Amino acid sequence: MHRAIRLARKGAGFVQSNPLVGSVLVHQSGKILAESFHDHWGGPHAEQKLLKNIKPPRSASLYVTLEPCCHTGKTPPCVDLIIASGIKHVVVGSIDPNPLMQGKSIRQLRRAGIKVEVGVAQTECDYLIRTFRKWITTNQPYVLGKVGMSLDAKITSGNQQRYITNQLALQRVHELRQEFSVIMVGVNTIIRDNPRLDTRLAKKKLHHPVKVILDSRLRTPPHSAALDDHTIIVCADSATMTHKRALARTGAEILEFPSDQQHGELILAELGRRGYSNVLLEGGSYVFTSFINLRAIDEFYLFMAPYLFGALRLPFTYALRHPVQLIDPVFEQLEDNILIRGYAQYK
């Protein structure tokens, strides 16, 4: 199953809004006979690719990270292929949270006389589909908040225009970006840092997320490095037409919302409607605070660097209505930086 999990991760950034899935066919001797993963949206599922060119022996076991599908979408049901293949033992990591599924194909396989084990390496398999689970059950994207900070919780080094975190942490962020459909920042980050919001430091540059800039008054400079035809600028409908036209000429989409409403929930609803299953929220202070107060951040990645900057801006300068605790935190050493990641639980 852990081999299937590693395979499934290879589809990150390519399968949204589908889930990550890996599968491995194993002989009773323990030898791997075939393996596959879901590698792009709309393409064949992991089980379909695996069974396409092999006639499995009846004694083989199929390991799959997610319950095989039993409904027809862009591809035929995987459960029918498994039954027809003659496989008599299937091991499943996670039950599919899709309302069309939720154990339906498990029951179908068992009715066909196939032994099915469920819940093997479930924690790891559930983590693979955490963004899919949120989107398929709520039609809202999963939001991961990424913060780079000093030991005294500052997100800027003051007047010095330089990164706080080290090169290894920066590379990790760029690889993380490739796993997400959307990168979201506030306009103050654009004005202060002029980020490209790309994946140039990732080992493999395979995916270009949509960039969303939250800018109610359209203060984004038209020469900003992040602007292109993969950018959405979210503004209030009261923003001036001159600014809308100037920014539209960069190729960016201008997305308007009523000026008398809170935009956070409306933006997430619109992104979910468009099929974007996950969002990487990269700041800054006001944006993070707003989304925490909406209880909209599902997970945090906190990159901590060995600096003390003193009286500078905190990542959450504005008042938090809800204290947040990280559940099941994981600590990773990135040379002299530390990554702390965990699910958000609101008090």
DANOR-V843045 format. One record per pair of residues at least 12 apart in sequence whose ideal C-beta (glycine too) atoms are under 10 Angstrom apart, sorted by the first residue. I is the first residue (numbers start at 0). J is the second residue. D is the distance in Angstrom with one decimal. If there is no record, write none. Layout:
# DANOR-V843045
I;J;D  I;J;D
This chain:
# DANOR-V843045
0;21;8.9  0;22;10.0  0;23;7.8  0;25;10.0  0;62;5.2  0;63;8.7  0;64;7.1  0;90;6.5  0;91;9.1  0;92;5.9  0;116;9.9  0;119;4.9  0;120;4.3  0;121;9.4  0;123;8.0  0;124;7.4  1;21;9.7  1;23;9.5  1;62;9.3  1;64;9.8  1;92;9.8  1;119;9.6  1;120;6.2  1;123;7.3  1;124;9.9  2;21;7.6  2;22;9.7  2;23;5.2  2;25;8.9  2;31;7.2  2;34;6.8  2;62;7.6  3;20;8.3  3;21;3.9  3;22;5.7  3;23;4.7  3;24;10.0  3;25;9.8  3;34;7.3  3;35;9.2  3;36;7.9  3;45;8.0  3;61;9.6  3;62;5.0  3;63;6.5  3;64;5.0  3;65;9.5  3;90;8.9  3;92;7.4  3;119;9.6  3;120;8.5  3;123;9.8  3;124;8.4  3;127;9.6  4;19;8.9  4;20;9.9  4;21;6.1  4;23;9.7  4;36;9.7  4;62;9.5  4;64;5.8  4;92;7.4  4;120;6.5  4;123;5.3  4;124;6.5  4;126;8.8  4;127;6.5  5;21;7.1  5;23;9.8  5;34;9.7  5;36;8.9  5;64;10.0  5;123;9.9  6;19;9.3  6;20;8.8  6;21;3.5  6;22;7.5  6;23;7.2  6;34;5.9  6;35;7.1  6;36;4.1  6;37;9.3  6;38;9.6  6;45;7.6  6;49;10.0  6;64;8.4  7;19;4.3  7;20;5.5  7;21;3.3  7;22;8.4  7;35;9.9  7;36;5.3  7;37;7.3  7;38;10.0  7;45;7.4  7;63;9.3  7;64;5.1  7;65;8.1  7;92;9.1  7;123;9.6  7;124;8.2  7;127;5.4  7;128;8.9  8;21;7.7  8;36;8.2  8;64;9.8  8;127;7.2  8;178;8.6  9;21;7.9  9;36;5.5  9;37;9.2  9;38;6.8  10;36;5.4  10;37;5.1  10;38;5.2  10;39;7.4  10;40;9.2  10;42;9.4  10;45;8.5  10;127;9.4  10;178;9.6  11;127;8.9  11;130;9.7  11;174;9.1  11;175;9.3  11;177;6.8  11;178;4.1  11;179;8.8  11;205;9.5  11;206;8.2  12;39;9.8  12;174;9.4  12;175;9.9  12;176;8.5  12;177;4.3  12;178;5.2  12;179;7.4  12;180;8.3  12;198;8.8  12;201;9.6  12;203;9.7  12;205;6.4  12;206;3.6  12;207;9.1  12;208;7.8  12;277;10.0  13;37;8.5  13;38;6.1  13;39;4.8  13;40;6.7  13;42;8.7  13;177;9.0  13;178;9.6  13;205;7.3  13;206;6.5  14;36;9.1  14;37;5.4  14;38;7.3  14;39;6.4  14;40;5.2  14;41;9.0  14;42;8.2  14;44;9.9  14;131;8.7  14;276;9.3  15;40;6.4  15;130;7.7  15;131;8.2  15;134;8.4  15;140;9.3  15;178;9.0  15;179;8.2  15;180;4.8  15;181;9.5  15;206;9.4  15;208;9.6  15;274;7.4  15;275;7.0  15;276;4.9  15;277;6.7  16;40;7.2  16;130;8.5  16;131;7.0  16;134;5.7  16;135;7.8  16;140;8.9  16;180;7.6  16;271;9.0  16;273;9.4  16;274;4.9  16;275;7.2  16;276;4.0  16;277;8.6  17;37;6.4  17;39;8.9  17;40;5.5  17;41;8.1  17;42;8.9  17;44;8.4  17;72;9.0  17;73;8.9  17;74;10.0  17;128;9.7  17;131;7.0  17;135;9.5  17;276;8.4  18;37;7.6  18;44;9.8  18;64;8.6  18;65;5.8  18;66;10.0  18;68;9.9  18;93;8.7  18;95;7.7  18;96;8.7  18;97;8.5  18;124;9.9  18;127;7.1  18;128;4.4  18;129;9.5  18;130;8.4  18;131;3.9  18;132;8.1  18;134;9.5  18;135;8.1  18;276;8.9  19;36;7.7  19;37;6.8  19;45;9.2  19;64;7.4  19;65;8.0  19;124;9.4  19;126;9.6  19;127;4.6  19;128;6.5  19;129;9.7  19;130;8.8  19;131;7.6  19;178;9.1  20;35;9.1  20;36;6.5  20;37;4.5  20;38;9.9  20;44;6.5  20;45;4.5  20;46;7.9  20;63;6.8  20;64;5.5  20;65;4.8  20;66;9.5  20;67;8.9  20;68;9.3  20;77;9.3  20;92;9.3  20;93;9.5  20;95;9.6  20;124;9.3  20;127;7.8  20;128;8.2  20;131;9.6  21;34;7.5  21;35;7.4  21;36;4.3  21;37;7.8  21;45;5.7  21;46;9.9  21;49;9.6  21;62;8.4  21;63;7.4  21;64;5.1  21;65;8.7  21;92;9.0  21;124;9.2  21;127;8.2  22;34;6.8  22;35;5.6  22;36;7.2  22;37;8.9  22;44;8.4  22;45;4.1  22;46;5.2  22;47;9.3  22;48;8.2  22;49;5.1  22;50;8.9  22;61;6.5  22;62;6.5  22;63;4.3  22;64;7.3  22;65;9.0  22;67;8.6  22;77;9.0  22;81;9.9  22;89;9.7  22;90;9.9  23;35;8.2  23;36;9.6  23;45;9.2  23;49;7.9  23;60;8.8  23;61;7.6  23;62;4.6  23;63;8.0  23;64;9.4  23;90;9.2  24;46;9.3  24;49;5.9  24;50;8.0  24;53;7.0  24;55;5.7  24;56;9.4  24;59;5.5  24;60;7.5  24;61;5.5  24;62;7.7  24;63;9.6  24;84;9.3  24;86;7.9  25;55;9.7  25;58;9.9  25;59;6.4  25;60;5.0  25;61;7.9  25;62;6.4  25;88;9.2  25;90;8.8  26;55;8.9  26;56;6.8  26;58;7.1  26;59;5.7  26;60;8.2  27;56;8.0  27;57;9.7  27;58;4.4  27;59;7.1  27;60;7.4  27;88;8.9  28;58;9.0  28;59;10.0  29;60;9.8  30;59;9.6  31;62;9.6  32;49;9.1  32;53;6.6  32;55;6.7  32;56;8.0  32;59;6.1  32;60;9.7  32;61;9.8  33;48;8.9  33;49;5.0  33;50;7.9  33;51;9.2  33;52;7.9  33;53;5.0  33;55;7.7  33;59;9.0  33;61;9.4  34;48;9.3  34;49;6.6  34;62;9.0  35;47;8.2  35;48;4.0  35;49;4.1  35;50;8.7  35;51;8.6  35;63;9.8  36;48;7.8  36;49;9.0  36;64;8.8  37;64;9.6  37;65;9.1  37;74;9.7  40;73;8.4  40;274;8.9  41;72;9.0  41;73;4.9  41;74;8.1  42;73;8.2  42;74;7.8  43;73;9.2  43;74;5.8  43;75;9.3  43;77;9.3  44;63;9.3  44;65;9.3  44;67;7.7  44;68;6.6  44;72;9.4  44;73;9.4  44;74;5.7  44;75;9.2  44;76;9.4  44;77;5.3  44;80;9.1  45;63;6.7  45;64;8.0  45;65;8.4  45;67;8.9  45;77;8.2  46;61;7.3  46;63;6.1  46;65;9.6  46;67;5.5  46;68;8.5  46;74;9.8  46;76;9.8  46;77;4.2  46;78;8.6  46;80;6.4  46;81;6.4  46;84;9.2  46;86;9.9  46;89;9.4  47;67;9.4  47;68;9.5  47;74;6.2  47;75;7.6  47;76;9.6  47;77;6.0  47;80;6.2  47;81;9.8  49;61;7.7  49;63;8.8  49;77;9.6  49;80;9.3  49;81;9.8  49;84;9.5  50;77;8.5  50;80;5.4  50;81;7.3  50;83;8.7  50;84;5.4  50;86;8.5  51;80;8.9  53;84;8.6  54;84;7.6  54;85;7.9  55;81;9.4  55;84;5.5  55;85;6.6  55;86;5.4  55;87;9.5  56;85;8.1  56;86;8.8  56;87;9.7  57;84;9.3  57;85;5.2  57;86;7.3  57;87;5.5  57;88;9.1  58;86;9.3  58;87;7.6  58;88;8.1  59;84;9.0  59;85;8.9  59;86;6.1  59;87;8.3  59;88;7.5  60;86;7.6  60;87;8.5  60;88;4.2  60;89;7.3  60;90;6.1  60;114;8.9  60;116;9.0  61;81;6.6  61;84;8.3  61;86;5.2  61;87;9.5  61;88;7.1  61;89;4.9  61;90;7.0  61;91;9.1  61;108;9.9  61;113;9.2  61;115;9.8  62;88;9.5  62;89;8.0  62;90;4.7  62;91;8.3  62;92;8.0  62;116;9.4  62;119;7.6  62;120;9.2  63;77;8.3  63;81;8.8  63;89;7.0  63;90;7.3  63;91;5.9  63;92;7.1  63;93;9.4  63;119;10.0  63;124;9.2  64;90;9.8  64;91;8.0  64;92;4.3  64;93;6.6  64;119;9.4  64;120;8.0  64;121;9.7  64;123;8.3  64;124;4.6  64;125;9.5  64;127;5.9  64;128;8.0  65;77;9.8  65;91;7.3  65;92;6.5  65;93;5.2  65;94;8.2  65;95;5.7  65;96;9.3  65;97;9.6  65;100;9.1  65;124;6.8  65;125;9.6  65;127;7.6  65;128;6.2  65;131;8.8  66;78;8.7  66;89;9.5  66;91;5.3  66;92;8.5  66;93;6.8  66;94;5.3  66;95;4.1  66;96;9.3  66;97;8.9  66;100;6.0  66;101;8.4  66;102;7.0  66;103;8.3  66;104;5.6  66;105;6.0  66;108;9.3  66;115;9.3  66;117;7.9  66;124;9.9  67;79;9.2  67;80;8.3  67;81;5.9  67;82;9.8  67;89;7.6  67;91;7.7  67;95;8.3  67;100;9.0  67;104;5.2  67;105;8.7  67;107;9.1  67;108;7.6  67;115;9.9  68;95;7.1  68;97;8.0  68;99;8.3  68;100;6.7  68;103;9.3  68;104;6.6  69;81;9.9  69;95;9.0  69;99;8.1  69;100;6.8  69;102;10.0  69;103;5.4  69;104;3.7  69;105;9.1  69;106;9.1  69;107;5.6  69;108;8.9  70;95;9.8  70;97;8.2  70;99;4.9  70;100;7.2  70;103;8.2  70;104;8.7  72;97;9.8  72;99;8.8  76;104;7.7  76;107;9.0  77;104;7.7  78;100;9.8  78;103;8.6  78;104;4.2  78;105;8.9  78;106;9.9  78;107;5.4  78;108;6.2  78;111;8.6  78;113;9.5  79;104;9.4  79;107;8.8  79;111;9.7  81;104;8.6  81;107;9.5  81;108;6.7  81;111;8.6  81;113;7.4  81;115;10.0  82;104;9.8  82;107;7.8  82;108;6.9  82;110;9.4  82;111;4.7  82;112;8.9  82;113;7.0  83;111;9.6  85;113;9.6  86;108;9.2  86;111;10.0  86;113;6.7  86;114;9.7  87;108;9.9  87;111;9.4  87;112;7.2  87;113;5.7  87;114;6.3  88;113;7.0  88;114;4.9  88;115;8.0  88;116;7.8  89;104;9.5  89;105;8.6  89;108;5.9  89;109;9.4  89;113;5.8  89;114;7.3  89;115;5.0  89;116;7.5  89;117;9.2  90;114;9.2  90;115;7.7  90;116;4.7  90;117;8.1  90;118;9.4  90;119;5.3  90;120;9.3  91;104;9.0  91;105;6.8  91;108;8.9  91;115;6.5  91;116;6.9  91;117;4.8  91;118;7.6  91;119;7.2  91;121;9.1  91;124;8.3  92;116;9.8  92;117;8.2  92;118;7.4  92;119;5.8  92;120;5.4  92;121;5.8  92;122;9.2  92;123;7.3  92;124;2.9  92;125;7.8  92;127;7.9  92;128;9.1  93;117;8.5  93;118;8.1  93;119;9.6  93;120;9.1  93;121;6.0  93;122;9.4  93;123;9.2  93;124;4.2  93;125;5.2  93;126;9.3  93;127;7.5  93;128;6.0  93;131;10.0  93;132;8.7  94;117;6.7  94;118;8.3  94;121;8.8  94;124;9.5  94;125;9.3  94;128;9.9  95;128;8.2  95;131;9.0  95;132;9.2  95;135;8.6  96;125;9.3  96;128;7.2  96;129;9.9  96;131;7.4  96;132;4.5  96;133;9.0  96;134;9.7  96;135;5.9  96;136;5.7  97;128;9.9  97;131;8.3  97;132;9.0  97;135;5.1  97;136;8.2  98;135;7.5  98;136;7.3  99;135;9.1  100;135;9.3  101;136;10.0  102;117;8.2  105;117;6.3  122;327;8.6  126;298;9.8  126;327;9.5  126;342;9.7  128;141;10.0  129;141;6.2  129;143;9.2  129;277;8.7  129;297;7.5  129;298;7.4  129;342;8.4  130;142;9.2  130;143;8.2  130;178;8.5  130;179;8.1  130;180;8.6  130;275;9.9  130;276;5.1  130;277;3.9  130;278;9.0  130;297;8.4  130;298;9.2  131;276;6.0  131;277;8.5  132;276;9.5  132;297;10.0  133;271;9.0  133;276;7.5  133;277;7.9  133;297;6.5  134;180;9.5  134;270;9.6  134;271;6.2  134;274;8.4  134;275;8.1  134;276;3.8  134;277;7.3  135;276;7.9  137;267;9.6  137;268;9.8  137;271;7.5  138;267;9.6  138;268;7.6  138;270;10.0  138;271;4.6  138;272;6.9  138;274;9.7  138;276;9.7  139;264;8.8  139;267;5.4  139;268;6.7  139;270;8.3  139;271;4.7  139;272;9.6  139;275;10.0  139;276;9.2  139;278;9.5  139;295;8.3  139;297;9.5  140;179;9.1  140;180;7.2  140;181;7.0  140;183;9.6  140;266;9.6  140;267;6.0  140;268;9.3  140;269;9.9  140;270;5.2  140;271;5.2  140;272;10.0  140;273;9.3  140;274;9.4  140;275;5.3  140;276;5.6  140;277;5.3  140;278;4.8  140;295;9.4  140;297;9.2  141;179;8.9  141;180;9.6  141;267;9.9  141;271;9.7  141;275;9.8  141;276;6.5  141;277;4.5  141;278;7.1  141;279;9.8  141;296;9.6  141;297;5.2  141;298;7.5  142;179;9.7  142;181;9.3  142;183;8.2  142;263;9.9  142;267;7.2  142;270;9.7  142;277;7.5  142;278;4.8  142;279;8.2  142;280;5.6  142;290;6.6  142;293;9.4  142;295;5.4  142;296;5.0  142;297;5.3  142;298;7.7  142;299;9.9  142;343;8.9  143;175;7.9  143;178;9.0  143;179;7.2  143;277;7.0  143;278;7.2  143;279;5.5  143;280;6.7  143;281;9.6  143;296;7.4  143;297;6.7  143;298;4.6  143;299;7.3  143;300;6.4  143;340;8.7  143;342;10.0  143;343;9.3  144;183;9.7  144;278;9.4  144;279;8.3  144;280;4.7  144;281;8.2  144;282;8.4  144;286;9.2  144;287;6.1  144;290;7.0  144;291;7.9  144;295;9.2  144;296;4.4  144;297;8.5  144;298;7.2  144;299;5.0  144;300;7.3  144;301;8.6  144;314;9.4  144;323;9.4  144;343;7.6  145;171;9.7  145;172;6.4  145;175;6.9  145;176;8.9  145;179;9.7  145;182;9.1  145;279;6.0  145;280;6.8  145;281;5.3  145;282;7.8  145;287;9.7  145;298;9.5  145;299;7.8  145;300;4.7  145;301;8.2  145;302;7.4  145;338;9.9  145;340;9.4  146;164;9.9  146;280;9.1  146;281;8.3  146;282;7.0  146;283;9.5  146;284;9.8  146;287;7.0  146;299;7.0  146;300;7.3  146;301;5.2  146;302;6.9  146;303;9.0  146;314;5.2  146;315;9.0  146;339;9.7  147;162;7.4  147;163;5.2  147;164;4.5  147;165;9.9  147;168;6.9  147;169;8.5  147;172;7.6  147;281;8.9  147;282;8.6  147;300;9.2  147;301;8.3  147;302;4.5  147;303;8.2  147;304;7.0  147;314;8.9  147;336;8.7  147;338;9.9  148;163;6.7  148;164;8.5  148;301;6.7  148;302;7.1  148;303;5.9  148;304;7.2  148;306;9.0  148;308;9.5  148;313;8.6  148;314;5.7  149;163;5.9  149;164;9.4  149;303;7.4  149;304;5.8  149;305;8.0  149;306;4.1  149;307;6.3  149;308;5.2  149;309;9.3  149;311;8.3  149;314;9.9  150;303;6.4  150;304;7.5  150;305;6.3  150;306;6.4  150;307;5.7  150;308;8.9  150;337;9.5  151;306;8.0  151;307;5.1  151;308;6.4  151;309;7.1  151;310;9.5  151;311;8.5  151;313;8.8  152;301;9.4  152;303;8.7  152;308;9.4  152;311;9.6  152;312;9.7  152;313;5.5  152;314;6.2  152;315;8.2  153;304;9.6  153;306;7.7  153;307;8.4  153;308;4.4  153;309;7.9  153;310;9.0  153;311;4.5  153;312;6.5  153;313;6.6  153;314;7.7  154;188;9.6  154;282;6.8  154;283;6.8  154;284;7.0  154;287;8.9  154;308;9.5  154;311;8.3  154;312;6.3  154;313;7.4  154;314;4.6  154;315;9.3  154;316;9.4  155;191;7.7  155;192;8.8  155;283;8.6  155;284;9.3  155;308;7.7  155;311;5.8  155;312;5.5  155;313;9.7  155;314;9.4  156;304;9.5  156;306;7.2  156;308;5.9  156;311;7.5  157;308;6.5  157;309;8.8  157;310;9.3  157;311;5.5  157;312;8.9  158;311;9.8  159;308;9.6  160;191;8.7  160;192;7.5  160;193;9.1  162;192;9.5  162;304;8.5  163;302;8.2  163;303;9.0  163;304;4.7  163;305;9.8  163;306;6.3  163;308;8.4  163;336;9.0  164;302;4.8  164;303;8.1  164;304;4.9  164;306;9.6  164;333;8.0  164;335;9.6  164;336;5.4  164;337;9.9  164;338;9.2  165;302;8.9  165;304;6.7  165;305;9.2  165;333;6.8  165;334;5.7  165;335;6.2  165;336;5.1  166;200;8.0  166;333;9.3  166;334;8.4  166;336;9.5  167;200;9.9  167;302;9.8  167;332;9.6  167;333;4.6  167;334;5.2  167;335;9.0  167;336;6.8  167;338;9.6  168;300;9.8  168;302;4.8  168;303;9.0  168;304;7.4  168;331;9.7  168;333;5.0  168;334;8.2  168;335;9.5  168;336;4.6  168;337;9.1  168;338;7.0  169;199;10.0  169;200;5.7  169;302;8.8  169;333;9.6  169;336;9.5  170;199;9.9  170;200;4.7  170;201;7.0  170;202;7.6  170;333;9.0  171;200;8.9  171;201;9.3  171;300;8.5  171;302;7.7  171;331;8.5  171;333;6.5  171;336;9.0  171;338;7.0  172;198;9.3  172;200;7.8  172;201;9.1  172;279;8.7  172;281;8.2  172;300;8.0  172;302;7.3  172;338;9.7  173;196;9.9  173;197;7.6  173;198;4.9  173;199;6.6  173;200;4.0  173;201;4.4  173;202;9.0  173;204;8.8  174;198;7.5  174;200;7.9  174;201;4.6  174;202;6.9  174;203;8.5  175;198;9.2  175;201;8.8  175;279;6.6  175;281;9.9  175;300;6.9  175;340;9.9  176;196;7.7  176;197;7.8  176;198;5.1  176;199;9.9  176;200;9.3  176;201;7.3  176;206;8.1  176;207;9.2  176;208;5.8  176;210;9.8  176;279;6.0  176;281;8.6  177;198;5.1  177;201;5.5  177;202;9.6  177;203;7.8  177;204;7.9  177;205;6.3  177;206;4.5  177;207;8.6  177;208;7.4  177;279;9.9  178;198;10.0  178;201;10.0  178;206;8.0  178;208;8.8  178;277;7.7  178;279;8.0  179;206;8.7  179;208;5.4  179;209;9.2  179;275;8.8  179;276;9.0  179;277;5.0  179;278;6.6  179;279;4.1  179;280;9.6  180;206;9.1  180;208;6.0  180;209;6.4  180;270;7.9  180;273;9.1  180;274;8.1  180;275;4.2  180;276;6.1  180;277;5.5  180;278;7.1  180;279;8.7  181;208;5.8  181;209;5.0  181;210;7.6  181;211;5.5  181;231;8.3  181;266;9.8  181;267;9.9  181;270;6.1  181;273;9.4  181;275;5.2  181;276;9.2  181;277;7.1  181;278;4.5  181;279;6.8  181;280;9.0  182;194;9.2  182;196;5.1  182;197;9.0  182;198;9.4  182;207;9.9  182;208;5.0  182;209;7.4  182;210;5.2  182;211;7.0  182;212;9.6  182;225;8.7  182;229;9.7  182;230;9.7  182;278;7.8  182;279;5.0  182;280;8.3  182;281;6.1  183;196;9.3  183;208;9.6  183;209;9.2  183;210;7.9  183;211;4.4  183;212;7.8  183;213;6.8  183;231;9.2  183;233;8.9  183;266;8.1  183;267;9.5  183;270;8.7  183;278;5.4  183;279;6.9  183;280;5.1  183;281;6.8  183;282;8.9  183;286;7.5  183;290;8.8  184;196;6.9  184;210;7.7  184;211;7.6  184;212;6.1  184;213;7.2  184;214;9.5  184;225;7.9  184;279;9.5  184;280;7.9  184;281;5.0  184;282;5.8  184;283;7.2  184;286;6.9  185;212;7.5  185;213;4.9  185;214;7.6  185;215;9.7  185;233;10.0  185;280;9.4  185;281;9.0  185;282;6.5  185;283;5.3  185;284;8.2  185;285;5.9  185;286;3.9  185;287;8.6  185;289;8.6  186;212;6.0  186;213;6.4  186;214;3.8  186;215;8.0  186;216;8.0  186;217;8.3  186;218;5.2  186;219;5.6  186;220;9.6  186;223;9.4  186;232;8.5  186;233;9.5  186;234;9.2  186;283;9.2  186;285;9.5  186;286;9.1  187;213;9.4  187;214;9.2  187;218;8.6  187;282;8.4  187;283;5.2  187;284;7.8  187;285;6.8  187;286;8.2  187;312;10.0  188;212;8.5  188;213;9.3  188;225;9.4  188;281;7.1  188;282;5.1  188;283;4.6  188;284;9.3  188;285;9.7  188;286;7.8  189;210;9.7  189;212;5.8  189;213;9.5  189;214;7.5  189;218;8.3  189;219;5.4  189;220;7.6  189;223;5.4  189;224;8.7  189;225;6.3  189;226;8.9  189;232;9.4  189;283;9.5  190;214;9.3  190;218;6.6  190;219;7.6  190;220;7.0  190;223;8.2  190;283;9.9  191;282;9.8  191;283;7.6  191;312;9.9  192;224;9.4  192;225;9.8  192;282;9.0  192;283;8.7  193;220;8.0  193;222;8.6  193;223;6.0  193;224;5.3  193;225;7.8  194;210;9.2  194;223;8.7  194;224;6.7  194;225;6.1  194;281;8.0  194;282;9.6  195;210;9.1  195;223;9.3  195;224;4.5  195;225;6.1  195;226;10.0  195;227;9.7  196;208;7.9  196;209;9.8  196;210;4.7  196;211;9.4  196;212;8.8  196;223;9.7  196;224;8.0  196;225;4.6  196;226;9.8  196;227;9.9  196;229;9.2  196;230;8.4  196;279;9.5  196;281;7.5  197;210;8.6  197;224;8.6  197;225;8.3  197;227;9.7  197;229;9.4  207;227;9.3  207;229;5.8  208;229;7.6  208;275;9.2  208;277;9.4  208;278;9.2  208;279;7.2  209;228;10.0  209;229;5.5  209;230;7.4  209;231;6.3  209;252;9.2  209;270;8.6  209;273;9.0  209;275;7.0  209;278;9.4  210;225;5.2  210;226;8.3  210;227;8.0  210;229;6.0  210;230;4.6  210;231;7.2  210;232;9.1  210;251;8.6  210;281;9.8  211;225;9.8  211;230;7.6  211;231;4.8  211;232;7.9  211;233;6.3  211;252;9.6  211;254;8.3  211;266;7.3  211;269;9.9  211;270;7.5  211;275;9.1  211;278;7.6  211;279;9.9  211;280;9.4  212;225;6.8  212;226;8.4  212;230;6.7  212;231;7.3  212;232;4.9  212;233;6.9  212;234;9.0  212;246;9.3  212;251;8.0  212;254;9.9  213;231;9.8  213;232;8.4  213;233;5.2  213;234;8.6  213;262;7.1  213;263;8.4  213;266;7.3  213;280;9.8  213;285;8.9  213;286;6.0  213;289;8.6  213;290;9.8  214;232;5.5  214;233;6.6  214;234;5.6  214;235;9.2  214;238;8.2  214;242;9.2  214;246;8.6  214;253;9.6  215;233;7.7  215;234;5.6  215;235;4.5  215;236;9.8  215;237;8.3  215;238;7.1  215;255;9.9  215;256;8.5  215;258;7.4  215;262;6.9  216;234;7.1  216;235;7.0  216;237;8.2  216;238;5.8  216;239;8.5  216;242;8.0  216;258;9.5  217;232;7.0  217;233;9.8  217;234;5.0  217;235;8.6  217;237;9.9  217;238;4.3  217;239;6.9  217;240;9.8  217;241;9.0  217;242;3.8  217;243;6.5  217;245;8.4  217;246;6.3  217;253;7.9  217;255;9.9  218;234;9.4  218;238;9.3  218;242;8.1  219;232;6.0  219;234;8.9  219;242;8.4  219;245;9.4  219;246;6.1  219;249;9.0  219;251;8.3  220;245;9.4  220;246;9.1  220;249;10.0  221;242;8.8  221;244;10.0  221;245;5.0  221;246;5.9  221;247;9.7  221;248;7.2  221;249;5.8  221;251;9.2  222;249;8.5  223;246;8.9  223;249;8.0  223;251;9.2  225;249;9.6  225;251;8.7  226;246;7.2  226;248;9.6  226;249;4.1  226;250;7.0  226;251;5.1  227;249;6.9  227;250;5.2  227;251;7.1  228;249;8.5  228;250;3.8  228;251;7.3  228;252;8.1  229;250;8.2  229;251;8.6  229;252;9.3  230;246;8.9  230;249;7.5  230;250;7.2  230;251;4.1  230;252;7.1  230;253;9.9  231;251;6.8  231;252;4.7  231;253;8.0  231;254;5.3  231;266;9.1  231;269;9.3  231;270;8.7  231;273;9.5  232;246;5.7  232;247;8.8  232;249;9.1  232;251;5.2  232;252;7.1  232;253;5.5  232;254;6.9  232;255;9.6  233;252;9.4  233;253;8.4  233;254;5.0  233;255;8.0  233;256;6.8  233;262;6.3  233;263;9.8  233;265;8.8  233;266;5.7  233;269;8.7  233;270;9.8  234;246;8.7  234;253;6.4  234;254;7.3  234;255;5.8  234;256;7.7  234;258;8.9  234;262;8.8  235;255;7.0  235;256;6.4  235;257;7.3  235;258;3.7  235;259;8.6  235;260;8.8  235;262;7.5  236;255;4.5  236;256;6.7  236;257;5.9  236;258;5.7  236;259;9.4  236;260;9.9  237;255;9.0  237;257;8.8  237;258;4.1  237;259;9.0  238;253;8.3  238;255;7.4  238;258;8.2  243;255;8.2  254;266;7.9  254;269;7.1  254;270;9.7  256;269;8.3  261;289;8.2  261;292;9.7  261;293;7.9  262;289;8.8  263;286;8.7  263;289;5.6  263;290;6.0  263;292;8.5  263;293;4.9  263;295;6.2  264;290;9.8  264;293;6.2  264;295;7.4  266;278;9.0  266;290;9.8  266;295;9.6  267;290;8.8  267;293;8.4  267;295;6.3  277;297;9.0  277;298;9.8  278;290;9.4  278;295;9.1  278;296;9.4  278;297;9.4  279;300;8.8  280;295;8.5  280;296;6.5  280;297;9.9  280;298;10.0  280;299;9.5  281;300;10.0  282;314;7.5  283;312;8.1  283;314;7.8  283;316;9.1  284;312;6.1  284;313;6.9  284;314;5.9  284;315;6.4  284;316;4.5  284;317;6.5  285;315;9.5  285;316;7.7  285;317;5.9  286;317;9.9  287;299;9.6  287;314;6.0  287;315;6.0  287;316;9.3  287;317;8.7  287;319;9.3  288;313;9.8  288;314;8.6  288;315;5.3  288;316;7.2  288;317;4.0  288;318;7.3  288;319;6.2  288;320;9.0  289;317;7.8  290;343;10.0  291;315;7.2  291;317;9.5  291;319;5.7  291;320;7.9  291;321;6.2  291;322;9.2  291;323;6.1  291;343;7.9  291;345;7.9  292;317;8.5  292;318;8.3  292;319;6.6  292;320;4.7  292;321;6.4  292;345;9.5  293;320;9.3  293;321;9.1  293;345;10.0  294;320;9.0  294;321;6.2  294;323;9.0  294;343;8.2  294;344;9.9  294;345;5.0  295;343;9.3  295;345;10.0  296;323;7.7  296;342;9.8  296;343;5.2  296;345;9.1  297;342;6.7  297;343;5.9  298;325;8.7  298;326;9.4  298;340;7.0  298;341;7.0  298;342;5.3  298;343;6.1  299;323;7.7  299;325;6.0  299;328;9.0  299;339;7.7  299;340;6.5  299;341;6.3  299;342;8.1  299;343;5.9  300;329;9.8  300;331;9.7  300;338;6.4  300;339;7.8  300;340;4.7  300;341;8.9  301;314;8.8  301;325;8.0  301;328;9.2  301;337;8.4  301;338;7.1  301;339;4.5  301;340;7.1  301;341;8.7  302;331;9.6  302;333;7.5  302;336;5.9  302;337;7.6  302;338;5.5  302;339;8.2  302;340;9.3  303;330;9.9  303;333;9.5  303;335;9.9  303;336;6.4  303;337;4.8  303;338;7.7  303;339;6.8  304;333;9.5  304;335;7.4  304;336;5.3  304;337;8.5  305;334;10.0  305;335;5.3  305;336;7.5  305;337;8.7  306;335;10.0  319;345;9.7  319;346;10.0  320;345;9.1  321;343;9.4  321;344;9.7  321;345;4.4  321;346;6.3  322;344;9.5  322;345;7.5  322;346;4.4  323;341;9.9  323;343;5.3  323;344;6.9  323;345;5.9  323;346;7.3  324;341;8.5  324;342;9.2  324;343;7.7  324;344;4.7  324;345;8.1  324;346;6.5  325;339;6.8  325;340;7.7  325;341;3.3  325;342;6.9  325;343;6.9  325;344;7.6  326;341;5.6  326;342;4.4  326;343;7.5  326;344;4.8  327;340;9.3  327;341;5.6  327;342;6.1  327;344;9.6  328;340;6.9  328;341;3.7  328;342;8.7  329;341;6.5
